[in-house]
Amino acid sequence: MDIFEACYSYRDPDLVKAAGLYPFFRALSSSEGPMVTVDGRQVVMLGSNNYLGLTHHPDVIRAAHAAIDRYGTGCTGSRFLNGNLDLHETLEAELAAFLDKPATLVFSSGFLANLGVVGLLGSAPDAVLFTDRKNHASLIDGARMARSRRVRVFEDLADLERQLQKQPRWENALVLTDGVFSMTGRVVDLQRLAALKRRFGFRLYLDDAHGFGVLGRQGRGTADSLGLSGDVDLMFATFSKALASVGGFVAGDKPVIEYLRHNVRTLIFSAALPPTSTAAALAALHVMQKDPGLFERMWENVAFFKRGVEALGYHTLGTRTPIVPLWIGSEGRAFQYCREAFDLGLFTTPAMYPAVPKGHAIIRTSVTPAHTKVHLQAALDILETLIKRHPLPRQDPDTIPPARETDIVECATKVLEDPDFANRL
Ligand SMILES: Cc1ncc(COP(=O)(O)O)c(C=O)c1O
């Protein structure tokens, strides 16, 4: 069989587009942060990870401009060889000081950091990796790359404890967890995890992509918010969310970071983070420390929006962060909601299996301090229209088991056969 057979016979997106339900790769022709232009229309952006709203902050923009003037547009090589800038090292030093960690290492993307670091650490001959089923794809793929091939997936911390009890020893074990789970906005029970760590003595890797810049003192993250930073052996975070840029880093002990710096293949064999992105992340880090009102505005907006959607009847899955998931259930209905929301002027993103369990599709929204009450009220008005058009089950989603759901392709087929099907979702 032609190895490209799957590509040439792939029709799913065409089918979903024909049914008018396709929500991916929408091209933004301009952005002001909370408002973006798509297909010539201005819509409220409620689907970003711009948690501090800093992508358009004047200091951040100025720093990116200045970096282009000083260093040019790219590093044209890996940090290992020709692409290392003093700016990368300044960012690393400032992150280490901010987090009170001995050292940090900056990568060109968060995905590359997780992939490379977890892949490398998990390649020690007797390494065992424990990874939460809800973890981000980059941790999962890092574990898949690990050459020890001993990867254990846990459902929750009770399951982790059961699995740990069966291990003959634990010093070779690395537990991987997200700090804030990206779909639900739920925060990991780090107190319980830290207690398990003290009991068993494994190493802990915390992916704080959605906690850094949001939780803790001035955004120092999930572990800081609980006073548990000392229990985390390696903390990871990205610049692509609260820090309004792109890139990622890990923070830990000096010997660990030094080993990673010389051995992680996704660092050594990939071009360095561009000057603009490095400078923007550094400037965002400064704004976080200078403007405490930023966090107040963020939490005030989160509380306003969350109260609003819950009053309309949406279930928000116990989020404690600016990620406000709206539980929809049926995958077809989630696509329909997204499309209609967009038609009414609201940019949101659907999330479905495998990001969430089958039959538990959500609309993932997030709120930033750059949104005004006018933006958020406009979003609430649209969501009110939608829930009236397509009422949702009132049951607590946590009590609903995963279902065998109609997937989006089946749903699109039905809509094409019977256009009224969409209205019955
Ligand atoms: C939990 C988590 N980890 C890692 C990443 C990867 O980060 P980046 O966007 O910097 O590649 C993301 C981004 O989606 C994420 O949500």
The ligand as a Gaussian input file, in Angstrom:
#p B3LYP/6-31G(d) Opt

LIG

0 1
 C       -0.103000      21.942000      29.549000
 C        0.723000      22.334000      28.362000
 N        2.012000      21.947000      28.308000
 C        2.799000      22.281000      27.267000
 C        2.332000      23.036000      26.213000
 C        3.232000      23.354000      25.063000
 O        3.582000      24.681000      25.091000
 P        3.974000      25.528000      23.784000
 O        2.743000      26.193000      23.278000
 O        4.977000      26.490000      24.304000
 O        4.557000      24.582000      22.781000
 C        1.013000      23.489000      26.240000
 C        0.484000      24.308000      25.130000
 O       -0.536000      24.050000      24.571000
 C        0.185000      23.116000      27.335000
 O       -1.101000      23.491000      27.382000

